[in-house]
Amino acid sequence: MPSKVILDYGEILSLLKICKFYGLSLNVVYDNFKTRGKVESISEYTFSIILENQIPPNIKSLDISFEFNKEPYHFRGEVVKISGKEIVLLVPSQIEVWAPRKHDRVFCYGKVFCKVNIIRSLSDSELSKMSSIPTSLTHIYRELMKESPSVPMIIKMVKDELARVGDRSDLVLHKQGENLPLPVVIISRYKKPLLLEDTQDYSSYFKRYLGDEIIPFGKFMLDLKWDDDKIKAEVQKFMNYFMQHDIRSIAFVPIFVFESIAGHMWISTALGKVSKTLTPRDVYYVKAMADIVSESLAKFKLFSLGSEEEYPLPVYDISLGGMKFEIEQYLAKFIDVGTKLKLYLKFNDGKVLTLMGKVIRIDEEEGKLLAAVEFYDMGKAEEVILSNWIEKNKEED
């Protein structure tokens, strides 16, 4: 976090004039590339810098930092014009002053990659925010809470419970590229459960539920603005289909892994015998099971990241004190300030390090999520390897 934010326009102009007068070197970052530059001229509302390297003409903003009197300064500059290596920018509305760094930092995008394990129990994650689990599902939940839950066992237990709720049911995990039935396409589009209480009642296809947390089967027809005749004809086709397949009532519930739909569950009751129609309460019960399956799949993915061979996360910059790296959306769901991580780093010279870190900040820059991590409990051998790499690459930076 910045130790101070300068908002006074006159003070901001004075800092830019200091940069020009002393010929201070500016660190300029754009789209994960870095170059240097110097202030060339200053007017009332704009200033220009000359860069060491030419940048693409479509760049809209630049991250600019510099040091003066051993204090680091940073601001975002909005680009007005690019002419070769000369860039005209608006005078920034604020400049952040950061506390002096204890360690030299090296920009290393494209040179260092990492993978992570989160050091904590899942109860500290989104699991704690799950809806309360019905007592009839506690045996499944108990398996989920194990350090290494068995996903196949959880799926089997959920399937057994589904069979108890409906006359027919299934749990399906999707395969890449497979064709999905229309109801699954619908829940994938809206990312909500779907309920058709009575397949032979026209109004049931469009019944709205409190809070719109459950969608009716015919919602997509209305959203596509079909005319009444087309809707009636389509609903009649579905009525005939469900009649032929002996389905009185049916519900579909999505299974998520982080933000993506990885599968679905469905239950139905039969027409050919005395069966109840499904209600929103049944849907919420199935959703509780879907939440358990979702969390088991997420836990498997989350806590097995460090065992993969790939190093998928690019490191933006690094020092002996910590680093900043890009994180994917699914990982961001489980990472917060204070989260402890086991970090596996792979450098461009082939060296691999395992370090411990604690998240101190999460930022969004240019549409990317970046986590700033402070290292702790670093061994002497790791410190020497990292220090040597930083010294070598500081000369190339």
C-alpha positions as CSV (number, residue, x, y, z in Angstrom):
1,M,0.0,0.0,0.0
2,P,1.2,3.5,-0.7
3,S,2.4,5.5,2.4
4,K,1.1,8.7,0.9
5,V,-1.0,9.8,-2.1
6,I,-0.2,13.2,-3.6
7,L,-3.4,14.9,-5.0
8,D,-2.3,18.6,-5.1
9,Y,-1.9,19.6,-8.8
10,G,0.9,22.0,-8.1
11,E,2.9,19.4,-6.2
12,I,2.4,16.8,-9.0
13,L,3.7,19.3,-11.6
14,S,6.7,20.1,-9.3
15,L,7.5,16.4,-9.2
16,L,7.4,16.1,-13.0
17,K,9.7,19.2,-13.2
18,I,12.1,17.5,-10.8
19,C,12.2,14.4,-13.0
20,K,13.0,16.7,-16.0
21,F,15.6,18.8,-14.2
22,Y,17.5,15.9,-12.7
23,G,17.0,13.7,-15.8
24,L,15.5,10.9,-13.5
25,S,15.1,7.6,-15.2
26,L,11.4,6.5,-15.4
27,N,10.4,2.9,-15.3
28,V,7.6,2.5,-17.9
29,V,5.5,-0.6,-18.1
30,Y,2.8,-1.4,-20.7
31,D,1.1,-4.8,-21.4
32,N,3.6,-6.6,-19.3
33,F,6.6,-5.1,-21.2
34,K,9.0,-2.7,-19.6
35,T,11.2,0.1,-20.9
36,R,12.8,3.3,-19.5
37,G,12.3,6.9,-20.4
38,K,12.9,10.5,-19.3
39,V,10.6,13.6,-19.1
40,E,11.2,15.8,-22.2
41,S,8.7,18.6,-21.7
42,I,5.9,19.8,-19.4
43,S,2.9,22.0,-20.1
44,E,-0.1,22.9,-18.0
45,Y,-2.1,19.7,-18.7
46,T,0.3,17.4,-20.5
47,F,3.9,16.2,-20.4
48,S,6.0,14.2,-22.8
49,I,8.6,11.5,-22.2
50,I,11.2,10.0,-24.6
51,L,11.4,6.2,-24.3
52,E,14.4,4.0,-24.9
53,N,12.2,1.7,-27.0
54,Q,9.3,2.4,-29.3
55,I,5.9,1.1,-28.1
56,P,2.8,0.0,-30.0
57,P,0.6,2.9,-31.2
58,N,-2.6,1.5,-29.6
59,I,-1.4,1.7,-26.0
60,K,-3.9,3.8,-23.9
61,S,-2.1,4.0,-20.6
62,L,1.3,3.4,-19.0
63,D,2.4,2.5,-15.5
64,I,5.2,4.9,-14.6
65,S,7.5,4.8,-11.5
66,F,10.7,6.6,-10.4
67,E,12.8,7.2,-7.3
68,F,13.7,10.5,-5.8
69,N,15.6,11.0,-2.5
70,K,15.3,7.2,-2.0
71,E,11.5,7.3,-2.1
72,P,9.6,5.3,-4.8
73,Y,6.9,7.2,-6.7
74,H,4.2,5.6,-8.9
75,F,1.4,6.8,-11.2
76,R,-0.8,5.7,-14.1
77,G,-0.3,7.9,-17.2
78,E,-3.1,8.3,-19.7
79,V,-1.7,8.5,-23.3
80,V,-2.7,11.4,-25.5
81,K,-0.3,10.8,-28.4
82,I,2.4,8.5,-29.6
83,S,5.0,9.7,-32.1
84,G,7.8,7.1,-32.4
85,K,9.6,7.1,-29.1
86,E,8.0,10.3,-27.8
87,I,4.8,9.9,-25.7
88,V,2.5,12.7,-24.7
89,L,0.5,12.0,-21.5
90,L,-2.0,13.8,-19.4
91,V,-0.6,15.1,-16.1
92,P,-1.8,12.5,-13.6
93,S,-4.5,13.3,-11.1
94,Q,-2.5,11.6,-8.3
95,I,1.0,10.2,-7.6
96,E,1.5,7.5,-5.0
97,V,4.5,7.6,-2.7
98,W,5.6,4.1,-1.5
99,A,7.7,3.2,1.4
100,P,11.4,2.7,0.5
101,R,12.1,-0.9,-0.6
102,K,14.2,-3.2,1.5
103,H,15.2,-5.3,-1.5
104,D,15.9,-4.6,-5.1
105,R,13.1,-5.6,-7.4
106,V,13.5,-7.1,-10.8
107,F,10.9,-7.1,-13.6
108,C,10.8,-10.7,-14.7
109,Y,7.7,-11.2,-16.8
110,G,8.4,-14.1,-19.2
111,K,11.4,-15.3,-17.2
112,V,9.9,-16.7,-14.1
113,F,6.7,-18.8,-13.7
114,C,5.1,-20.4,-10.7
115,K,2.5,-22.8,-9.3
116,V,1.0,-22.7,-5.8
117,N,-0.5,-24.6,-3.0
118,I,-2.7,-22.8,-0.5
119,I,-1.6,-23.5,3.1
120,R,-4.9,-23.7,5.0
121,S,-7.9,-25.9,5.5
122,L,-10.7,-25.6,3.1
123,S,-12.9,-24.4,5.9
124,D,-11.2,-21.1,5.5
125,S,-12.3,-20.8,1.9
126,E,-15.6,-20.4,0.2
127,L,-16.7,-23.6,1.9
128,S,-17.5,-21.6,5.0
129,K,-19.9,-19.5,2.9
130,M,-21.9,-22.6,1.6
131,S,-25.5,-22.8,2.4
132,S,-26.3,-24.8,5.5
133,I,-26.1,-28.5,4.8
134,P,-29.3,-30.6,5.6
135,T,-28.7,-33.2,8.3
136,S,-29.5,-36.0,5.8
137,L,-26.3,-34.9,3.8
138,T,-23.9,-34.7,6.8
139,H,-22.3,-38.1,5.9
140,I,-21.4,-36.7,2.5
141,Y,-20.2,-33.4,4.0
142,R,-18.1,-35.3,6.4
143,E,-16.2,-37.0,3.5
144,L,-15.8,-33.5,1.9
145,M,-14.1,-32.2,5.0
146,K,-11.3,-34.7,5.0
147,E,-7.9,-33.4,4.0
148,S,-8.0,-35.5,0.8
149,P,-11.7,-36.3,0.1
150,S,-12.5,-39.1,-2.4
151,V,-14.3,-37.4,-5.3
152,P,-15.6,-40.8,-6.6
153,M,-17.0,-41.7,-3.2
154,I,-18.7,-38.3,-2.9
155,I,-20.2,-38.7,-6.3
156,K,-21.5,-42.2,-5.5
157,M,-23.0,-41.0,-2.2
158,V,-24.7,-38.0,-4.0
159,K,-26.1,-40.3,-6.7
160,D,-27.5,-42.6,-4.0
161,E,-29.2,-39.6,-2.3
162,L,-30.6,-38.4,-5.6
163,A,-32.2,-41.8,-6.3
164,R,-34.0,-41.4,-3.0
165,V,-35.4,-38.0,-3.9
166,G,-36.7,-38.8,-7.4
167,D,-38.0,-41.7,-9.5
168,R,-35.1,-41.2,-11.9
169,S,-31.9,-39.1,-11.6
170,D,-28.3,-38.8,-12.5
171,L,-25.1,-36.8,-11.9
172,V,-23.1,-36.1,-15.1
173,L,-19.7,-34.5,-15.4
174,H,-19.2,-32.8,-18.7
175,K,-16.6,-33.8,-21.2
176,Q,-15.0,-31.2,-23.5
177,G,-16.6,-30.9,-26.8
178,E,-19.6,-33.1,-26.0
179,N,-23.1,-32.2,-27.1
180,L,-25.4,-31.2,-24.2
181,P,-29.1,-31.6,-24.1
182,L,-31.2,-28.5,-24.3
183,P,-32.0,-28.2,-20.5
184,V,-28.3,-28.4,-19.7
185,V,-27.6,-25.7,-22.3
186,I,-30.2,-23.6,-20.6
187,I,-28.7,-23.9,-17.1
188,S,-25.3,-23.3,-18.6
189,R,-26.5,-20.1,-20.1
190,Y,-28.2,-18.8,-17.0
191,K,-26.0,-20.5,-14.4
192,K,-29.1,-21.3,-12.3
193,P,-31.2,-24.4,-11.5
194,L,-34.1,-25.1,-13.8
195,L,-37.5,-26.5,-12.6
196,L,-40.5,-27.8,-14.6
197,E,-43.1,-28.8,-12.0
198,D,-45.7,-30.3,-14.3
199,T,-44.6,-31.2,-17.8
200,Q,-48.2,-31.4,-19.0
201,D,-49.3,-28.0,-17.8
202,Y,-48.5,-25.1,-20.2
203,S,-48.3,-22.5,-17.5
204,S,-45.7,-24.5,-15.6
205,Y,-43.2,-23.9,-18.4
206,F,-43.2,-20.1,-17.6
207,K,-43.8,-20.1,-13.8
208,R,-41.6,-17.6,-12.1
209,Y,-40.0,-18.3,-8.7
210,L,-39.3,-16.0,-5.8
211,G,-36.0,-14.1,-6.3
212,D,-35.4,-15.7,-9.8
213,E,-32.9,-18.1,-8.2
214,I,-34.7,-20.9,-10.1
215,I,-35.5,-20.5,-13.8
216,P,-38.6,-21.9,-15.6
217,F,-38.1,-24.2,-18.6
218,G,-39.5,-21.7,-21.1
219,K,-37.5,-18.7,-20.0
220,F,-35.1,-19.0,-23.0
221,M,-38.1,-18.8,-25.4
222,L,-39.2,-15.5,-23.9
223,D,-35.7,-14.1,-23.9
224,L,-35.3,-15.1,-27.6
225,K,-38.5,-13.1,-28.2
226,W,-40.3,-16.0,-30.0
227,D,-43.8,-15.2,-31.1
228,D,-46.8,-16.9,-29.3
229,D,-47.4,-19.4,-32.1
230,K,-43.8,-20.6,-32.1
231,I,-43.7,-20.8,-28.3
232,K,-47.0,-22.8,-28.2
233,A,-45.7,-25.2,-30.8
234,E,-42.4,-25.7,-29.1
235,V,-44.0,-26.3,-25.7
236,Q,-46.3,-28.9,-27.3
237,K,-43.3,-30.8,-28.6
238,F,-41.8,-30.9,-25.1
239,M,-45.2,-32.0,-23.6
240,N,-45.3,-34.9,-26.1
241,Y,-41.7,-35.8,-25.4
242,F,-42.1,-35.9,-21.6
243,M,-45.4,-37.9,-22.0
244,Q,-43.6,-40.5,-24.1
245,H,-40.8,-40.7,-21.6
246,D,-43.1,-40.9,-18.6
247,I,-41.9,-37.7,-16.9
248,R,-44.3,-35.7,-14.7
249,S,-41.8,-33.3,-13.2
250,I,-38.1,-32.6,-13.8
251,A,-35.3,-30.4,-12.5
252,F,-31.7,-29.7,-13.6
253,V,-29.0,-28.2,-11.3
254,P,-25.6,-27.0,-12.5
255,I,-22.3,-28.2,-10.9
256,F,-19.7,-25.5,-10.8
257,V,-15.9,-25.7,-10.5
258,F,-15.1,-22.2,-9.5
259,E,-16.8,-20.0,-12.1
260,S,-17.2,-22.7,-14.8
261,I,-20.0,-25.3,-15.1
262,A,-18.4,-28.7,-15.0
263,G,-21.5,-30.9,-14.9
264,H,-25.1,-31.1,-13.8
265,M,-27.6,-33.2,-11.8
266,W,-31.1,-33.9,-12.7
267,I,-34.1,-35.6,-11.0
268,S,-37.6,-36.5,-12.3
269,T,-40.8,-38.0,-11.1
270,A,-42.9,-40.3,-13.2
271,L,-46.3,-39.9,-14.8
272,G,-47.3,-43.5,-14.8
273,K,-47.7,-43.8,-11.1
274,V,-48.7,-41.7,-8.1
275,S,-45.8,-39.4,-7.8
276,K,-45.3,-36.0,-6.3
277,T,-44.4,-33.0,-8.4
278,L,-41.0,-31.5,-7.7
279,T,-41.0,-28.2,-5.8
280,P,-38.4,-25.4,-5.2
281,R,-37.6,-27.0,-1.9
282,D,-36.6,-30.2,-3.8
283,V,-34.4,-28.1,-6.1
284,Y,-32.7,-26.4,-3.2
285,Y,-32.0,-29.8,-1.7
286,V,-30.4,-31.0,-4.9
287,K,-28.5,-27.7,-5.1
288,A,-27.0,-28.5,-1.6
289,M,-25.7,-31.7,-3.0
290,A,-24.4,-29.9,-6.1
291,D,-22.5,-27.5,-3.8
292,I,-20.8,-30.5,-2.1
293,V,-19.8,-32.0,-5.4
294,S,-18.6,-28.5,-6.6
295,E,-16.5,-28.1,-3.5
296,S,-15.0,-31.5,-3.7
297,L,-14.0,-30.9,-7.3
298,A,-12.6,-27.5,-6.4
299,K,-10.7,-28.9,-3.5
300,F,-9.2,-31.6,-5.6
301,K,-8.1,-29.0,-8.2
302,L,-7.0,-26.4,-5.7
303,F,-4.9,-28.6,-3.5
304,S,-3.3,-30.6,-6.4
305,L,-2.0,-27.6,-8.2
306,G,1.5,-28.0,-6.8
307,S,1.7,-31.6,-8.1
308,E,1.3,-30.6,-11.7
309,E,4.3,-30.4,-14.0
310,E,3.3,-27.1,-15.5
311,Y,4.1,-23.7,-14.1
312,P,1.1,-21.8,-15.4
313,L,1.3,-18.5,-13.5
314,P,3.7,-15.8,-14.8
315,V,5.7,-13.8,-12.2
316,Y,5.6,-10.0,-12.9
317,D,8.5,-8.9,-10.7
318,I,10.5,-10.5,-7.9
319,S,12.9,-9.5,-5.0
320,L,14.4,-11.2,-2.0
321,G,11.5,-9.9,0.0
322,G,8.6,-11.1,-2.3
323,M,7.1,-11.1,-5.7
324,K,4.0,-10.2,-7.8
325,F,2.4,-12.7,-10.0
326,E,-0.7,-13.2,-12.1
327,I,-3.5,-15.3,-10.8
328,E,-6.3,-17.0,-12.6
329,Q,-10.0,-16.3,-11.7
330,Y,-10.6,-19.6,-10.1
331,L,-7.5,-19.2,-7.9
332,A,-8.6,-15.7,-6.9
333,K,-11.7,-17.2,-5.3
334,F,-9.6,-18.9,-2.7
335,I,-6.9,-16.3,-2.2
336,D,-7.2,-13.2,0.0
337,V,-4.9,-10.9,1.9
338,G,-3.2,-12.9,4.6
339,T,-3.4,-16.3,2.7
340,K,-0.3,-18.3,3.1
341,L,1.1,-20.0,-0.1
342,K,3.6,-22.6,-0.9
343,L,5.2,-21.3,-4.1
344,Y,7.0,-23.4,-6.7
345,L,9.1,-21.1,-8.9
346,K,10.8,-22.0,-12.2
347,F,13.4,-19.6,-13.6
348,N,14.5,-19.2,-17.2
349,D,17.9,-20.7,-16.4
350,G,16.2,-24.0,-15.4
351,K,16.5,-23.5,-11.6
352,V,13.5,-24.4,-9.5
353,L,12.8,-23.0,-6.0
354,T,10.2,-23.8,-3.4
355,L,9.4,-20.8,-1.1
356,M,6.7,-19.8,1.4
357,G,4.8,-16.6,1.0
358,K,1.9,-14.6,2.4
359,V,-0.4,-12.5,0.2
360,I,-0.2,-8.8,1.1
361,R,-2.2,-7.3,-1.7
362,I,-4.4,-8.3,-4.7
363,D,-4.6,-5.8,-7.6
364,E,-6.4,-5.6,-10.9
365,E,-4.3,-4.1,-13.7
366,E,-5.2,-3.9,-17.4
367,G,-7.8,-6.7,-16.8
368,K,-5.3,-9.0,-15.1
369,L,-5.4,-10.1,-11.4
370,L,-2.1,-9.7,-9.6
371,A,-1.2,-11.1,-6.2
372,A,1.7,-9.5,-4.3
373,V,3.4,-11.9,-1.9
374,E,5.9,-11.5,0.9
375,F,8.3,-14.3,1.4
376,Y,8.9,-15.8,4.9
377,D,11.0,-18.6,6.4
378,M,13.4,-18.6,3.4
379,G,16.3,-21.0,3.8
380,K,19.9,-19.8,3.2
381,A,20.4,-21.9,0.1
382,E,17.2,-20.5,-1.5
383,E,18.2,-17.0,-0.6
384,V,21.6,-17.4,-2.3
385,I,20.1,-18.9,-5.4
386,L,17.4,-16.1,-5.7
387,S,19.9,-13.4,-4.9
388,N,22.3,-14.6,-7.6
389,W,19.5,-14.7,-10.1
390,I,18.3,-11.2,-9.2
391,E,21.8,-9.8,-9.5
392,K,22.3,-11.3,-12.9
393,N,19.0,-10.2,-14.2
394,K,19.2,-6.8,-12.7
395,E,21.9,-6.0,-15.1
396,E,19.7,-7.1,-18.0
397,D,16.6,-5.4,-16.7
